[in-house]
Amino acid sequence: MSAVYDCSRPETRAEGLAAAASAVRSGRLVVLPTDTVYGIGADAFDSAAVRALLRAKNRGSDLPVGVLVGSWSTVDGLVLGVPPQARALIEAFWPGDLSIVLPHAPSLRWDLGTTRGTVMLRMPLHPVALELLRDVGPMAVSSANVSGRSPASSAEEAQEQLGESVSVYLDGGPSGEPVPSSIVDLTGDEPVLLRAGAVSAEAVSEVLGAPVKTAA
C-alpha cells in the first residue's frame, strides 16, 4: 500500500524522506515535488526500477527518462565531459528549471530508454527533492502522470493517476503553474533548445553569448 507524507511538517518530512530513500534503494518508485511539476522517480542505476517507472506512466522506452542530481559536482561522474557551455548554463540556472542533454559516460551501466548515448540532467530548486537526491544519488525522474494526461501539480493529483504503482508520495504542497523545464541539447556542434519551458530561449542565448537554435 502506498504511503503519503506531509513534507510541510518537520517530523513527517523526516519520516517521509527516510521512507522514500528506503524505497529508492530497494528498487521501488517514489513521487517527489520539484520546482516545476511533481515527478515520479527511481534509482537511475536500477534498470528494473526504471522500467517499472515507464510502465506506471504507460510510456515506451523510446521517450527516455531524464536524471535529477543533487549537486553540480555529481554531473562530472555521469557524462563524457562537461564543456564550457554546459558549465556556463549550470552556473546560471542550477538549481533551477533548465535540463541539459550531454553524452553520458560510456562506463555507466544504466538503461534510461532509447538515449543514443546521451543523458538529460537537471538539478531541481526544491528542498525536499534536493535532500532526497543528496541522500540516494542520481534519480531517473519523469513527470508524475500517465502518458497523455496533464502533469501533476500536487501529490494528490499524482496519486490519482499513478495509484499503487508508487510506494511513497512526498507531499510538498502545490507546485504552482505546471510549467516544464526547458531542455538544451549540447551533444551536437551547436546548442539546440529542444523544449521551451520555464527558461526562455533569450535567457539561454544571453548566457551562451550567441542565439540558441530551436528544434524544428
N, C-alpha and C positions, 0 to 999 in steps of 0.2 A: 504493500500500500504506500502511496506517495505521502511525503511529509512536507508541510508548508511552514516556513519560519519567517516571522516578522522581524526584518532587519532594522526596523526603526527603534527597537528596544535593545539596549546593550546586552542583556542576558540572553535573549532569544537570538540575537545576531551571532554571538559567540557560539551558541549551540548549533545554529544553522550552518555556520561556516565549517565547523568541525564535522557535521554530518555530510555536508557537500564534499569536503575533502576526502572523507572516507569513501563516499560513493564513487568519486572520480577514480580513486586509486584501485577500486575493486571492479572497474570497468562498466559502471552504471552511468546514467545520464542525469544531468542537473540543469535547472533553469536558473539563470542569474540576471540581475539587472545590469544594463550598461548605460552609457551616456547617449546612446541612440535609441534602440528598442531592446526588449528583452531577448536574451539569447538562450539557445539550448546547447549545452556543451558536454564534451567528453575529453578524456586524456588523448592528446594529439598523437601519441605514440602507440595507442591501443587500437589496432585496425578493426577488431571486432566491435569495439565501442563506437567507433566512427561509423561503421556500417549500421549499427543499431540507431544511431542518430539520423542517418539518411532514411531508414525505414520509418522512424517516428514521424518524419516530415513528409513521407511518401514521395521522396525525391531520389532521382538516379545519381549515379556516380559521375555522370557527365557534367554535373554542376558541382565542382569541388568545394570543400569546406575550408574557410579561412581559419587562421590561427591567431588567438589573442595571447599577448605576452604581458608580464607584469613589470618589465623594466626595459630600458633601452639596450642594456648590455646583453640581454637574452638573445637578441637578434643575431649577434655575431656567431653564435653556435648553430644557427639554423639555416644560414644562407651561404652561398658560394663566396660571396664577398659583399661588402656594403659600399657602394660607390658614393662619391661626394654628393651627388644629387639626393640619394636616399638619406644621407646624414643630415643634409640641409632640411629636408622635409620632416624628418624625425624631430630635429631640434625645434622646428617651427610649430609642429602640430601635435606632438605626442607629449603626454597622453591626450587623446582627442579623437576627432571624427574623420581621420584620414587613414585609409588602408593602402598599403604599398605592396605591389607584386614584384618579387625578386626570384632569381634562380635559387632553389634550395640546395643545401649541402648534399652531395651525392651519397655521403656516408649514412645519412639518416634513413632509418627503416620505419617508414610510416606510409599509410595509404589514405590520403585525403580525398580520393576521387581522381578523375582524369585531369591531372595538373600539368602534364607535359613538362615535368621537371621544375615547376615553379611553386611558390607558396605565397599566399596573400596574408600579410601580417598587419596587426594593429595593436596599439596599447590604449585601452579604453580609459576615459576620465570618469571613473566611478569607484568610490572607496570600497564597496563590497566586492566588485569584480576584481579590483587590484589586490585586495587582501587574499582572495581565493587563489588567484594566479600566482602570487608570490609564495604561496604555500605549496601548491601542487605542480607548478611549472606550466609550460605552454599547453593551452587547451584548444581543441578544434571546436569552433563555435559558429553557429548559424542562427539566423533569426528564429525566434521561438514561435513557429507557426507551421501548420500543414501547408505544403506547397500549393500555391494558387490562392491562399487566403491571406488576409491582412496580417502583417507582423504584430505581435502582441506588445502593447504598451503598458501592460500590468501583469503581475503574476497570475491574477485571476483569469485574464484572457488567455494566457499561455496554458494554464491548466485546463481550460475549457476545450482547447484544441488538442493538446498533447496527452492529457489524462495520465493513466498509469504507466505509460512508456517512460516517464521521468520519475526518478526516485526521490529527488529533493528539489523543492521550489524555494528559492530565496526571494522573499518579497521585499523589494526596496522602494515600494510606492510607485505611483505612476511615472512613466518615463518622459511625459510631456509629448511634444509633437513627434510622431513616429517617422523621423527623417533618417534615412540610412547614411552610413558613412560614404564619403567619396572614395573612389578607387583610382590610384595612379599606377600604371604598368611601367616598370623601369627595366624590363627584360630585353627591350629592343635598342635600336640605335638612338631613338628619341623617346622622351616620356610621352605617354598617351593617357588621357583621362578616360578610363573605361566607364565610369559612372559618376555623374554629377550629383552630389548629395549635400551634406552639411557644410563641406568646404568648397568654396567656389573655384571655378577654373582661374579666375583672376587672382585669387589668393595664392594658388599653386604657382601660377606663372610669375608672380612677384617674387616668391622665394627662389624659384629656379633661375630667374633673371632672363627668361625668354618665354614667349607664348607657348602654352602646352597644347598639343593636338588633342582633339576629342575623337573617340572611336566612331567609326562610320555606322 
